[in-house]
Amino acid sequence: MQDASSSRRWRWVRRALMWAVIVLGGLAFGLYGGYRYLLTTAWGPMFTLFADDHRGAHFQAMDRVFPSVPVRAGGETWPLEWALESIPETYEFRGEERAVEAFLERTETTTLLVLRGDTIVYEHYRADWSEASPATSWSVAKSVVSALVGIALEEGSIESLEEPVSRYVPKLAGSGYGDVPIRHLLTMSSGLDFDEGYDSNSSDVNRIFFRAFAFGEPMLDYYAALERRREPGTYNDYISSDTGVLAHVLAGATGMSPAEYLERRIWGPAGMEADAFWNTDRSGAEIGFCCLNAVARDWARFGLLYLNDGMARDRRILPEGWVARSVEPEGPHLEPGPNPLSHWTFGYGYKWWIPEDREDGEFTAIGVYGQYVYVNPQRSVVVVKTGTDPGFEHHDHESVALFRAIARSVGVPRDP
């Protein structure tokens, strides 16, 4: 009797296990089928944006990943001359001689372009990229926002860098950002609590994208909910929300979207050769802390604008003196080197990085996955490097070492 009862229980268990396998298998098949279907929709690129086999394609076609608005070129193109040369085969980093080609391969470089003055001395595209590829900026866009703030300040749209954010973005009144001076947004010193951890799904920098595109929440709403962590102007903490808010300050001050203001004040007047585009959230507001997309030669022209103290040919684009203000630390917490008042060893200006052991007055814009616009004023050199580097967080110092070697090789001292 006991054996019969055990046999019945075992048959019941086997049936239950069989049905569990069928149900779970069906769910897995359904989920996989749903995922494969989503990949064929407008949502598809978002799921594969950072995948190893897709970054190279997505980073030159970000208008297929997120909504975007155009930044049109216009008028006479700012001409660049040609005098192609070789760049060094090696560079020194941490006392070791390393091969340039190996580093470019290791960092998944897609573009390397070098200007000496207004002359292209080196231009090479890799991994199916070309001179027509609109390279996404990631955080290099922050340096563009800084340029626009300088123009708005000169025009009087922004009265002073000491004005509070809420003066131009009333929605932020009473929030953690409300009384923060604009200056502290420029220098990443707002004191707001924002987690920039790229590797954590729960970090603010990842959640803001998820909530913006999965639920359609305007990024401005996310900024309004952030809380104060420390006193503004006392600590340099790299948080993208500072520049996101700054883009809204620009819109409120000028009455134009950042993309329109960029088009009217820089892209057209400076003579960029190709249309650009700026990705937006689903409310239509530019993602001010990233995602401006332009061809490499126009990124080089943007660097040349800073090399030339804001001049494009014989036309002033940026206010006189703005470049100098933008690339010098204006407080102890912004100084390069080991600094207890900063999150990192690079110094910081107005959205430009200042390497430690600075050479030739150099400064650089940096974006995740290996985007750079490096400017060496004393040697008249601009270097643009784009990439899809998954190890980007470990390669900024080495990239600067490479750029310095290039500048020493192809650069020429500028007239005093």
C-alpha positions in Angstrom: 0.0 0.0 0.0 2.8 2.3 0.9 4.6 1.6 -2.4 1.4 2.4 -4.4 1.0 5.7 -2.5 4.7 6.6 -3.2 4.3 5.7 -6.9 1.2 8.0 -7.1 3.1 10.8 -5.5 6.1 10.4 -7.8 3.8 10.4 -10.9 2.2 13.6 -9.6 5.6 15.2 -9.0 6.7 14.2 -12.5 3.6 15.7 -14.1 4.0 18.9 -12.0 7.7 19.1 -13.1 6.7 18.5 -16.7 4.1 21.2 -16.7 6.4 23.6 -14.9 9.0 23.0 -17.7 6.4 23.6 -20.4 5.1 26.7 -18.7 8.5 28.2 -18.0 9.7 27.2 -21.5 6.7 29.0 -23.0 7.3 32.1 -20.9 11.0 32.1 -21.9 10.0 31.6 -25.6 7.5 34.4 -25.3 9.9 36.7 -23.6 12.6 36.0 -26.2 10.1 36.5 -29.0 9.0 39.7 -27.5 12.6 40.9 -27.2 13.4 39.9 -30.8 10.2 41.8 -31.8 11.3 44.9 -29.9 14.6 44.9 -31.7 12.7 45.4 -34.9 10.9 48.5 -33.6 12.0 52.0 -32.8 12.9 50.8 -29.4 15.3 48.3 -30.7 18.5 50.4 -30.8 18.1 51.4 -27.2 18.4 47.7 -26.1 21.6 47.2 -28.1 23.1 50.7 -27.7 26.2 49.6 -25.8 26.5 46.0 -27.0 29.9 45.1 -28.4 28.6 44.3 -31.8 26.4 47.4 -32.1 28.2 50.4 -30.5 30.2 51.3 -33.7 27.0 51.5 -35.8 24.9 53.2 -33.1 27.5 55.9 -32.2 27.3 57.2 -35.8 23.5 57.0 -36.1 22.2 58.2 -32.8 19.1 59.7 -34.5 17.9 56.1 -34.8 18.4 55.5 -31.1 16.8 58.6 -29.5 14.7 61.5 -30.8 16.7 64.4 -32.1 16.5 68.0 -33.5 18.7 69.4 -36.3 21.6 71.9 -36.0 22.0 73.2 -39.5 25.2 74.4 -41.2 24.9 77.4 -43.3 26.8 80.1 -45.2 30.4 79.8 -46.2 32.3 76.8 -44.8 35.3 77.4 -42.6 38.0 76.1 -44.9 40.7 73.7 -43.7 44.0 73.2 -45.5 45.7 69.8 -46.1 49.3 68.8 -45.5 49.2 65.2 -44.4 52.0 63.9 -42.3 52.8 60.8 -40.2 52.2 60.8 -36.5 54.6 59.1 -34.0 54.5 55.3 -33.9 55.1 55.3 -30.2 54.4 57.4 -27.1 55.5 57.2 -23.5 53.1 56.4 -20.6 54.2 55.8 -17.0 57.8 55.3 -18.0 57.0 52.8 -20.7 57.2 53.2 -24.5 53.9 52.0 -26.1 52.8 51.5 -29.6 50.2 54.0 -31.0 48.5 51.5 -33.2 48.0 49.0 -30.4 46.4 51.7 -28.2 44.1 52.8 -31.0 43.0 49.2 -31.5 42.7 48.6 -27.8 40.5 51.7 -27.3 38.3 50.8 -30.3 39.2 54.1 -32.0 36.9 55.1 -34.8 38.4 58.5 -35.8 41.7 60.2 -35.2 42.0 63.6 -36.7 44.9 66.1 -36.1 45.0 69.8 -36.9 48.0 72.1 -36.8 46.3 75.5 -36.9 43.7 75.3 -39.7 45.6 72.5 -41.5 44.7 68.8 -41.3 47.9 66.9 -40.9 46.4 63.5 -40.0 43.0 62.0 -40.6 42.1 58.4 -40.3 38.8 56.5 -39.9 38.4 53.0 -38.7 35.8 50.4 -38.2 33.5 51.4 -41.1 33.5 55.1 -40.1 34.2 57.9 -42.6 34.4 61.7 -42.9 30.6 61.7 -43.2 29.9 59.8 -40.0 28.2 62.1 -37.4 30.1 61.1 -34.3 28.1 61.2 -31.1 29.7 63.4 -28.4 28.5 61.9 -25.2 29.9 64.4 -22.6 31.9 66.5 -25.1 28.6 68.2 -25.6 29.1 69.7 -22.1 31.9 71.9 -23.5 29.6 73.1 -26.3 27.0 74.1 -23.6 29.8 76.1 -21.9 30.5 78.0 -25.1 26.8 78.9 -25.5 26.7 80.1 -21.9 29.6 82.4 -22.7 27.8 83.9 -25.7 24.5 84.3 -23.7 26.5 86.1 -20.9 28.1 88.5 -23.5 24.7 89.2 -25.1 23.1 89.9 -21.7 20.6 87.1 -21.9 22.3 85.8 -18.8 23.0 88.8 -16.6 25.6 87.2 -14.3 27.1 83.8 -13.4 26.1 84.5 -9.8 22.4 84.4 -10.6 20.4 81.5 -9.3 19.2 78.7 -11.6 15.6 79.4 -10.7 15.8 82.9 -12.3 15.7 81.2 -15.7 14.1 77.8 -14.8 11.2 78.7 -12.5 10.2 75.0 -12.3 13.4 74.5 -10.2 12.4 77.1 -7.6 12.4 75.4 -4.2 14.3 72.4 -5.5 17.9 71.4 -4.6 19.0 73.4 -7.8 16.8 76.4 -7.2 19.3 78.8 -5.5 22.5 77.3 -7.0 24.5 80.0 -8.9 25.0 79.4 -12.6 28.8 79.5 -12.0 28.7 76.3 -10.0 26.8 74.5 -12.8 29.7 75.5 -15.1 32.3 74.1 -12.8 30.4 70.9 -11.7 30.2 72.2 -8.1 26.5 72.4 -7.5 26.5 70.2 -4.4 23.6 68.1 -5.7 23.3 64.4 -5.0 23.5 62.6 -8.4 25.0 59.2 -8.9 27.2 59.1 -12.1 28.0 55.4 -11.8 27.8 54.0 -15.4 28.1 50.4 -14.3 25.1 50.5 -11.9 21.6 50.1 -13.3 20.3 51.9 -10.2 22.5 55.0 -10.7 20.9 58.3 -11.5 22.7 58.6 -14.8 21.1 55.3 -16.0 17.8 55.8 -14.3 17.3 59.2 -15.9 17.5 57.6 -19.4 15.2 54.7 -18.4 12.5 57.0 -17.0 12.8 59.5 -19.8 12.4 56.9 -22.6 10.4 54.1 -21.0 7.9 56.3 -19.2 8.3 59.6 -21.1 9.3 61.6 -18.0 11.0 64.9 -18.9 14.5 65.0 -17.6 13.8 68.4 -16.1 11.3 66.6 -13.7 14.1 64.3 -12.6 16.4 67.2 -11.9 13.7 68.9 -9.9 13.5 65.9 -7.5 17.3 65.8 -6.7 18.4 66.8 -3.2 21.4 68.9 -2.0 24.4 66.9 -0.8 26.8 69.6 0.1 27.3 73.4 0.0 27.6 74.6 -3.6 31.0 75.8 -4.8 33.0 73.7 -2.4 33.6 70.4 -4.1 34.1 69.4 -7.8 31.9 66.4 -8.3 31.3 65.3 -11.9 27.5 64.9 -12.3 25.8 65.2 -15.6 22.7 66.8 -14.1 24.6 70.1 -13.7 24.9 70.4 -17.4 21.4 69.1 -18.1 20.1 71.9 -15.9 22.4 74.4 -17.5 20.9 73.6 -20.9 17.5 74.5 -19.5 19.0 77.8 -18.1 20.1 78.6 -21.6 16.7 77.9 -23.0 15.0 80.1 -20.4 17.5 82.9 -20.8 17.7 83.1 -24.6 14.1 82.0 -25.5 15.7 79.5 -27.9 16.4 75.8 -27.5 20.1 74.9 -27.1 20.1 73.4 -30.6 18.6 76.5 -32.2 21.0 78.8 -30.2 24.0 76.6 -31.3 22.9 76.8 -34.9 22.5 80.6 -34.9 25.5 81.5 -32.8 28.1 78.9 -33.6 27.3 76.3 -36.3 26.2 78.7 -39.0 28.4 81.7 -38.3 31.6 79.7 -37.7 31.1 77.9 -41.0 30.7 74.2 -40.0 30.7 72.0 -43.0 27.8 69.6 -42.2 24.5 69.6 -40.4 24.6 68.2 -36.8 21.8 66.9 -34.6 21.1 66.9 -30.9 19.3 64.1 -29.2 16.3 65.0 -27.0 14.1 63.3 -24.4 10.6 62.5 -25.3 9.4 65.9 -24.2 11.5 67.4 -27.0 14.2 69.0 -24.7 17.8 68.5 -25.7 19.8 66.1 -23.5 22.0 68.9 -22.5 24.7 66.8 -20.9 25.4 64.7 -23.9 24.4 63.5 -27.3 25.3 66.2 -29.8 26.3 64.5 -33.1 28.7 66.0 -35.7 31.3 64.9 -38.2 34.9 64.8 -37.0 36.0 67.8 -39.0 33.4 70.0 -37.4 34.5 68.7 -34.0 38.0 69.7 -35.0 36.6 73.2 -36.0 35.1 73.5 -32.5 38.5 72.8 -31.0 40.1 75.3 -33.4 37.6 77.9 -32.2 39.1 77.4 -28.7 42.6 77.3 -30.1 41.9 80.7 -31.7 40.5 82.5 -28.7 37.0 82.2 -30.0 37.7 83.3 -33.6 36.6 81.5 -36.8 38.7 83.0 -39.6 38.3 86.8 -39.0 34.9 86.5 -37.2 34.5 86.5 -33.5 32.2 83.7 -32.3 33.0 83.4 -28.6 33.4 86.5 -26.4 36.9 87.8 -26.1 38.5 86.3 -23.0 35.9 83.5 -22.6 38.3 80.8 -23.7 40.9 81.8 -21.1 38.3 81.9 -18.4 36.9 78.5 -19.4 40.2 76.6 -19.2 41.7 77.8 -15.9 40.6 76.5 -12.5 39.0 79.3 -10.5 39.0 77.7 -7.1 41.0 75.2 -5.0 38.4 72.5 -5.5 39.0 72.7 -9.3 42.8 72.4 -9.3 44.4 69.4 -11.0 46.4 66.8 -9.2 45.6 64.9 -6.0 42.9 67.1 -4.5 40.7 66.2 -1.4 38.1 68.7 -2.8 37.7 66.9 -6.1 36.4 63.5 -7.3 39.3 63.2 -9.7 42.9 64.2 -10.5 42.1 66.2 -13.6 41.4 69.8 -12.9 38.2 71.5 -14.2 37.3 74.8 -15.8 34.0 75.7 -17.5 33.2 72.2 -18.8 36.8 71.6 -19.9 39.3 69.3 -18.3 42.8 70.3 -17.3 45.3 67.4 -17.0 47.7 67.2 -14.1 51.3 68.1 -15.0 49.8 70.4 -17.6 51.9 71.0 -20.8 51.6 73.9 -23.2 48.4 75.2 -21.6 46.5 72.1 -22.9 42.9 71.3 -22.1 40.4 68.7 -23.3 36.8 67.8 -23.7 36.0 64.2 -22.8 33.1 61.9 -23.4 32.5 58.3 -22.3 33.6 55.5 -24.6 36.6 57.5 -25.8 35.4 60.8 -27.2 38.0 63.7 -27.1 38.6 67.2 -28.4 42.1 68.0 -27.2 43.6 71.5 -27.6 47.3 72.4 -27.2 47.5 76.2 -27.6 51.3 76.5 -27.4 51.9 74.0 -30.3 48.8 75.0 -32.3 47.4 71.5 -32.2 43.8 70.1 -32.0 43.2 66.4 -31.8 39.8 64.7 -32.2 39.5 61.1 -31.2 36.3 59.2 -31.2 35.7 55.6 -30.2 33.6 52.8 -28.7 36.0 52.0 -25.9 34.4 49.8 -23.2 37.4 50.5 -20.9 37.1 54.3 -21.3 37.2 55.0 -17.5 40.8 53.8 -17.4 42.2 55.4 -20.6 41.9 59.2 -20.1 45.5 59.7 -18.8 46.9 57.5 -21.5 45.0 59.2 -24.2 46.4 62.6 -23.0 49.9 61.0 -23.2 49.2 60.1 -26.8 47.9 63.5 -27.6 51.0 65.1 -26.1 53.3 63.0 -28.2 51.3 63.9 -31.3 51.5 67.6 -30.4 55.2 67.5 -29.9 55.7 65.8 -33.2 53.5 67.8 -35.6 53.0 71.0 -33.6 54.9 74.3 -34.0 55.3 77.0 -31.4 52.8 79.8 -31.7 53.8 83.4 -32.0 53.7 85.1 -28.6 
